[in-house]
Amino acid sequence: MKYIVILGDGMADEPLEALGGKTPLEVAETPVMDLLASQGELGLAKTVPDSMKPGSDVANLAVMGYDPQANYSGRSPLEALSVRVQMEPEDVVFRCNIVTVTEDEPFGEKTIVDHSSGEISTQEADVLMDTIRAHFNNETFQFYTGTSYRHITKWKQGRVLDMYLPHDHLGEKIGPYLPQEPCFREMMEKSYDLLNNHPINLKRAAEGKRKANCLWFWGAGTKPSLQLFQEKTGLQGAMISAVDLLKGIAVGTGMKVVEVPGADGSLNTNYEGKADAAVKAVLEDGCDFAYIHVEAPDEMGHQGSIENKIQSIEYLDSRVVARVKEQMDASGEDYRLLIAPDHPTPIRCRTHTSDPVPYIIYDSTLQRKGLAHYSEKEAAATGNFVSEGYRLLDKFLK
């Protein structure tokens, strides 16, 4: 038996007046996921414990079978594993976004416009991070390039600080959300002076793109310690994702990280490449388990774009789920699929919530008959409910 998880990050949502009281998942045309829901098990899983914040870090750990309350040490250290940051137990690691802020006001009066700087490319961001490193790297602080707008800062022998998430405060003045720690506040303000008129940003502005003109620190944590996935499940796993968080979880759990050209976490990511990489991992490369993470629905939720969120869900269905199913069916190999979001990212609030998420478990050897549409409402109506989300993987595997 082969096992493939297809994770539509932030895919779940809330009923929207603009959609006639339906969610994007209800409105999206998802014939393949509907078929799998009809022939498999449909239900809800609570991936975020009530005592924890609804981040992709917490929720994806749960979907991968790790109890977040026992295994979570912060988001940024997981991402740092992906870019091979060497961490000591007393070091503290932060996520360091390059964000877009307005230009005309004093620093504290500026407004945060975009947490992703228009989904800046990693190549452009690395040039900007070179400037940051040249000015800020020292014995205490080191900066590392991640993917797109997502980067890492290590504070040697630092302290875990509670900082605000940039995507929770889009359209708001930044003053109330600046760090209380003076050195971080000063680096943020100085970063604006360094980046706003950087040649990369002048070129982006001339092309009608958003500037990547300010650092934003958040997500502090310490060096993680996770049980190896193969030791935990008996399965050799592969991770297919464009984002460092998921790659970092894979590194920390001993899974194989598969790089897919053109996979960038955006609406126009290489969906087919991700599907093909997962199938190859389980059919040709000796893996038993593959985890396909698709960031696009989450990004569209943060952007507040109903149309693009629906589009991202339809792409997931037609370009990932359908492609995986077709190739696995043709192989003759017995397999199971788990399809789910990690958490909702509702258009209403443009950030994550802790509501339970709809899942499908499909087994190619145990097809049932029925008629279902993959949605939050229909999943709730089944009465199937996994109250501790990290137990969903056991249900999937066993």
C-alpha positions as CSV (number, residue, x, y, z in Angstrom):
1,M,0.0,0.0,0.0
2,K,1.2,3.5,-0.9
3,Y,0.0,6.6,0.9
4,I,-0.3,10.2,-0.5
5,V,-1.4,13.2,1.4
6,I,-2.6,16.2,-0.7
7,L,-2.7,19.3,1.5
8,G,-4.5,22.4,0.2
9,D,-3.2,25.0,2.7
10,G,-5.9,27.2,4.0
11,M,-8.5,25.7,1.6
12,A,-11.3,25.7,4.1
13,D,-13.4,28.9,4.6
14,E,-16.6,30.3,5.9
15,P,-19.9,31.0,4.1
16,L,-19.7,34.3,2.1
17,E,-22.5,36.6,1.2
18,A,-20.8,37.2,-2.2
19,L,-21.2,33.5,-2.9
20,G,-24.8,33.2,-1.8
21,G,-24.0,31.9,1.6
22,K,-21.6,29.3,0.3
23,T,-17.9,28.8,0.9
24,P,-15.2,28.8,-1.9
25,L,-14.9,25.1,-1.5
26,E,-18.7,24.6,-2.0
27,V,-18.6,26.9,-5.1
28,A,-15.5,25.5,-6.7
29,E,-15.9,22.8,-9.4
30,T,-14.0,19.8,-7.9
31,P,-15.3,16.7,-9.7
32,V,-12.4,14.5,-8.7
33,M,-12.5,15.3,-5.0
34,D,-16.2,14.9,-5.0
35,L,-15.8,11.5,-6.5
36,L,-13.2,10.5,-3.9
37,A,-15.5,11.9,-1.1
38,S,-18.3,9.7,-2.5
39,Q,-16.2,6.6,-2.6
40,G,-14.2,7.2,0.5
41,E,-14.7,8.7,4.0
42,L,-15.6,12.3,4.5
43,G,-15.3,14.0,7.8
44,L,-13.9,16.8,9.9
45,A,-10.7,17.0,11.9
46,K,-9.6,19.6,14.5
47,T,-6.0,20.2,13.6
48,V,-5.3,23.1,15.9
49,P,-5.7,22.6,19.7
50,D,-7.7,25.2,21.5
51,S,-4.6,26.3,23.5
52,M,-2.5,27.0,20.4
53,K,-2.5,29.6,17.6
54,P,-3.8,28.4,14.2
55,G,-0.6,28.5,12.2
56,S,0.5,26.3,9.3
57,D,3.3,25.1,11.6
58,V,0.9,23.7,14.3
59,A,-1.7,22.4,11.8
60,N,0.8,20.6,9.4
61,L,2.5,19.0,12.4
62,A,-0.9,17.6,13.3
63,V,-1.7,16.4,9.8
64,M,1.7,14.6,9.8
65,G,0.8,12.8,13.0
66,Y,2.8,14.9,15.5
67,D,0.9,16.2,18.6
68,P,1.6,19.9,18.4
69,Q,1.3,20.3,22.2
70,A,4.2,17.9,22.7
71,N,6.3,18.7,19.6
72,Y,6.0,22.4,18.8
73,S,9.0,24.7,19.6
74,G,8.1,27.6,17.3
75,R,7.6,28.1,13.6
76,S,10.8,29.7,12.5
77,P,13.1,26.9,13.7
78,L,11.2,24.5,11.5
79,E,11.8,26.8,8.5
80,A,15.4,27.2,9.5
81,L,16.0,23.5,9.2
82,S,15.1,23.8,5.5
83,V,17.8,26.3,4.8
84,R,20.3,24.4,6.9
85,V,20.7,27.0,9.7
86,Q,22.9,25.6,12.4
87,M,21.1,26.1,15.7
88,E,22.3,25.6,19.3
89,P,19.8,25.0,22.1
90,E,20.1,28.5,23.4
91,D,19.7,30.2,20.0
92,V,16.4,31.8,19.0
93,V,15.2,31.9,15.4
94,F,12.7,34.3,13.9
95,R,10.8,34.4,10.6
96,C,11.8,37.5,8.7
97,N,9.4,38.6,6.1
98,I,10.2,41.2,3.5
99,V,6.9,43.1,3.4
100,T,5.4,46.1,1.6
101,V,4.7,49.3,3.6
102,T,3.5,52.7,2.5
103,E,6.2,55.3,1.8
104,D,5.0,58.8,2.7
105,E,4.6,58.7,6.5
106,P,7.0,58.6,9.4
107,F,7.9,55.0,10.1
108,G,5.5,54.2,12.9
109,E,2.6,55.7,10.9
110,K,3.2,53.6,7.8
111,T,0.6,51.0,6.8
112,I,1.4,47.4,6.0
113,V,0.1,46.8,2.5
114,D,1.3,43.2,1.6
115,H,2.9,40.6,3.8
116,S,4.4,38.9,0.7
117,S,5.6,41.9,-1.3
118,G,3.6,40.9,-4.3
119,E,5.0,37.3,-4.0
120,I,8.5,38.5,-4.8
121,S,10.7,36.0,-6.5
122,T,13.4,34.3,-4.4
123,Q,16.1,35.6,-6.8
124,E,15.1,39.2,-6.2
125,A,14.6,38.6,-2.5
126,D,18.1,37.1,-2.2
127,V,19.6,40.3,-3.6
128,L,17.8,42.4,-1.0
129,M,18.8,39.9,1.7
130,D,22.5,40.4,0.6
131,T,22.0,44.1,1.5
132,I,20.5,43.2,4.8
133,R,23.3,40.8,5.6
134,A,25.9,43.4,4.7
135,H,24.5,45.8,7.2
136,F,23.1,43.6,10.0
137,N,25.1,40.3,10.1
138,N,27.4,40.2,13.2
139,E,28.2,37.8,16.1
140,T,24.7,38.2,17.5
141,F,22.4,38.3,14.5
142,Q,22.6,36.3,11.2
143,F,20.2,36.5,8.3
144,Y,19.4,33.7,5.8
145,T,17.5,33.7,2.5
146,G,14.5,31.5,2.4
147,T,11.8,31.4,-0.4
148,S,10.1,34.4,-1.9
149,Y,9.3,36.8,0.9
150,R,10.0,34.2,3.7
151,H,13.4,34.5,5.4
152,I,15.2,33.6,8.6
153,T,17.0,35.6,11.4
154,K,19.0,33.8,14.1
155,W,19.7,35.5,17.4
156,K,22.5,33.8,19.2
157,Q,21.8,33.2,22.8
158,G,18.6,35.2,22.4
159,R,15.2,35.3,24.0
160,V,11.8,34.1,22.6
161,L,9.8,37.2,22.0
162,D,6.1,37.4,21.2
163,M,5.7,39.4,18.0
164,Y,2.8,40.2,15.7
165,L,2.1,38.2,12.5
166,P,2.2,40.6,9.5
167,H,-0.7,38.9,7.6
168,D,-3.0,39.6,10.6
169,H,-2.6,43.3,10.3
170,L,-2.8,44.1,6.6
171,G,-4.2,47.6,5.9
172,E,-3.3,48.8,9.5
173,K,-0.7,51.3,10.7
174,I,2.4,49.4,11.9
175,G,3.2,51.5,15.0
176,P,1.2,49.4,17.5
177,Y,2.6,46.1,16.1
178,L,6.3,47.0,16.1
179,P,8.6,44.9,18.4
180,Q,9.1,46.1,22.0
181,E,12.7,44.9,21.8
182,P,14.7,48.0,20.7
183,C,17.2,46.1,18.5
184,F,14.5,44.5,16.4
185,R,12.6,47.8,16.1
186,E,15.7,49.6,15.0
187,M,16.5,46.9,12.4
188,M,13.0,47.1,10.9
189,E,13.3,50.9,10.6
190,K,16.8,50.8,9.2
191,S,15.7,48.1,6.7
192,Y,13.2,50.5,5.2
193,D,15.9,53.0,4.6
194,L,18.1,50.3,3.0
195,L,15.4,48.7,0.8
196,N,12.9,51.3,-0.3
197,N,15.1,52.8,-3.0
198,H,17.2,49.7,-3.7
199,P,17.6,49.2,-7.5
200,I,15.5,46.0,-7.2
201,N,12.6,47.9,-5.7
202,L,12.9,50.9,-8.1
203,K,12.7,48.4,-11.0
204,R,9.7,46.6,-9.4
205,A,7.9,49.9,-8.9
206,A,8.5,50.9,-12.5
207,E,7.0,47.6,-13.6
208,G,3.9,48.2,-11.5
209,K,4.9,45.7,-8.8
210,R,4.9,46.2,-5.1
211,K,8.1,47.1,-3.4
212,A,9.7,44.7,-0.9
213,N,10.8,47.5,1.4
214,C,10.7,46.5,5.0
215,L,11.7,43.6,7.3
216,W,9.1,42.1,9.7
217,F,10.1,39.7,12.5
218,W,7.8,37.1,14.0
219,G,7.4,33.4,14.8
220,A,10.2,33.1,17.4
221,G,11.2,29.6,18.5
222,T,14.1,27.3,19.6
223,K,15.7,24.3,18.1
224,P,13.1,21.5,17.5
225,S,13.4,17.9,18.3
226,L,11.1,15.6,16.3
227,Q,10.8,11.8,16.1
228,L,11.8,10.5,12.7
229,F,8.8,9.8,10.5
230,Q,10.0,6.4,9.5
231,E,10.6,5.4,13.2
232,K,7.1,6.7,14.0
233,T,5.2,5.1,11.1
234,G,7.4,2.5,9.6
235,L,7.2,4.4,6.3
236,Q,9.8,6.2,4.2
237,G,8.3,9.6,3.4
238,A,8.8,12.3,0.8
239,M,7.8,16.0,1.1
240,I,6.8,18.0,-1.9
241,S,6.4,21.7,-1.1
242,A,7.5,25.1,-2.2
243,V,7.7,26.6,1.3
244,D,10.5,26.3,3.8
245,L,8.2,25.5,6.7
246,L,7.2,22.1,5.2
247,K,10.6,21.4,3.9
248,G,12.0,22.1,7.4
249,I,9.5,19.7,9.1
250,A,10.6,17.1,6.5
251,V,14.3,17.7,7.4
252,G,13.5,17.5,11.1
253,T,11.6,14.2,10.7
254,G,14.0,12.6,8.3
255,M,11.8,12.7,5.2
256,K,13.1,13.1,1.7
257,V,12.7,16.7,0.4
258,V,11.8,16.7,-3.3
259,E,12.5,19.9,-5.1
260,V,10.1,20.7,-8.0
261,P,11.2,23.3,-10.6
262,G,8.6,26.1,-10.8
263,A,7.0,25.3,-7.5
264,D,6.9,28.7,-5.8
265,G,3.9,28.7,-3.5
266,S,1.9,31.1,-5.7
267,L,-1.4,30.7,-7.6
268,N,0.7,29.7,-10.7
269,T,2.9,27.1,-9.1
270,N,3.9,24.0,-10.9
271,Y,0.9,21.8,-9.8
272,E,1.6,19.1,-12.3
273,G,5.2,18.9,-11.3
274,K,4.2,18.4,-7.7
275,A,1.8,15.6,-8.6
276,D,4.4,13.8,-10.7
277,A,7.0,14.1,-8.0
278,A,4.8,12.4,-5.5
279,V,3.9,9.6,-7.8
280,K,7.5,9.1,-8.7
281,A,8.5,9.1,-5.1
282,V,6.2,6.2,-4.2
283,L,6.4,4.2,-7.4
284,E,10.1,4.6,-8.4
285,D,12.2,6.1,-5.6
286,G,11.5,3.7,-2.7
287,C,9.1,5.8,-0.7
288,D,5.9,4.5,0.9
289,F,4.4,7.9,1.7
290,A,4.3,11.3,0.0
291,Y,3.1,14.6,1.3
292,I,2.1,17.2,-1.4
293,H,1.7,20.7,0.1
294,V,0.0,23.4,-2.0
295,E,0.3,26.9,-0.6
296,A,-1.9,28.8,-3.1
297,P,-5.3,28.6,-1.4
298,D,-3.8,30.0,1.8
299,E,-2.1,32.9,-0.1
300,M,-5.3,33.7,-1.9
301,G,-7.2,33.8,1.5
302,H,-4.6,36.2,2.9
303,Q,-5.0,38.4,-0.1
304,G,-8.8,38.3,0.3
305,S,-9.4,37.2,-3.3
306,I,-12.5,35.1,-3.6
307,E,-12.0,34.5,-7.3
308,N,-8.4,33.4,-7.0
309,K,-9.1,31.2,-3.9
310,I,-11.8,29.4,-5.9
311,Q,-9.4,29.1,-8.8
312,S,-6.6,27.7,-6.6
313,I,-9.0,25.0,-5.3
314,E,-10.1,24.1,-8.8
315,Y,-6.4,23.9,-9.8
316,L,-5.7,21.6,-6.9
317,D,-8.5,19.3,-8.0
318,S,-7.8,19.2,-11.8
319,R,-4.0,19.5,-11.8
320,V,-2.9,17.6,-8.7
321,V,-5.6,15.3,-7.4
322,A,-6.8,14.1,-10.8
323,R,-3.2,13.7,-12.0
324,V,-2.2,11.7,-8.9
325,K,-5.3,9.5,-9.1
326,E,-4.9,8.8,-12.8
327,Q,-1.3,7.8,-12.5
328,M,-1.8,5.7,-9.4
329,D,-4.8,3.9,-11.0
330,A,-2.7,3.1,-14.1
331,S,0.2,1.7,-12.0
332,G,-2.0,-1.0,-10.5
333,E,-0.5,-0.3,-7.0
334,D,-2.9,-0.2,-4.1
335,Y,-3.0,3.2,-2.5
336,R,-4.7,5.6,-0.2
337,L,-5.2,9.4,-0.5
338,L,-5.8,11.8,2.3
339,I,-7.0,15.2,1.1
340,A,-7.5,18.1,3.6
341,P,-6.5,21.7,4.4
342,D,-4.3,22.2,7.4
343,H,-6.5,25.0,8.7
344,P,-9.1,27.5,7.3
345,T,-7.9,30.9,5.9
346,P,-11.3,32.7,5.6
347,I,-11.7,35.5,3.2
348,R,-13.6,37.4,5.9
349,C,-10.6,37.9,8.2
350,R,-7.7,37.1,5.7
351,T,-5.9,35.0,8.4
352,H,-6.0,31.6,9.9
353,T,-8.7,30.2,12.2
354,S,-8.9,27.1,14.4
355,D,-12.1,25.7,13.0
356,P,-12.1,22.0,12.1
357,V,-11.2,21.1,8.5
358,P,-12.9,18.7,6.0
359,Y,-10.9,15.6,5.1
360,I,-11.3,12.8,2.6
361,I,-9.7,9.4,3.1
362,Y,-9.9,7.3,-0.1
363,D,-8.7,3.7,-0.4
364,S,-8.3,2.3,-3.9
365,T,-9.2,-1.2,-2.6
366,L,-12.4,-0.2,-0.7
367,Q,-14.5,2.0,-2.9
368,R,-17.9,2.8,-1.6
369,K,-21.0,4.0,-3.4
370,G,-22.5,7.3,-2.7
371,L,-22.9,10.9,-3.8
372,A,-21.0,13.7,-2.0
373,H,-19.5,17.1,-2.6
374,Y,-16.3,17.8,-0.8
375,S,-17.1,20.8,1.4
376,E,-17.1,21.9,5.0
377,K,-20.9,21.5,5.3
378,E,-21.1,18.0,3.9
379,A,-18.1,16.9,5.9
380,A,-19.8,18.1,9.1
381,A,-23.0,16.3,8.2
382,T,-21.3,12.9,8.1
383,G,-20.8,13.0,11.9
384,N,-17.2,11.8,11.4
385,F,-15.0,13.9,13.6
386,V,-11.4,13.6,14.7
387,S,-11.1,15.7,17.8
388,E,-7.4,15.5,18.0
389,G,-6.1,16.2,14.6
390,Y,-2.8,14.5,15.0
391,R,-4.7,11.2,15.2
392,L,-6.0,11.6,11.6
393,L,-2.8,10.2,10.2
394,D,-3.2,7.0,12.2
395,K,-6.7,6.7,10.9
396,F,-5.4,7.2,7.4
397,L,-2.6,4.6,7.7
398,K,-4.5,2.0,9.6
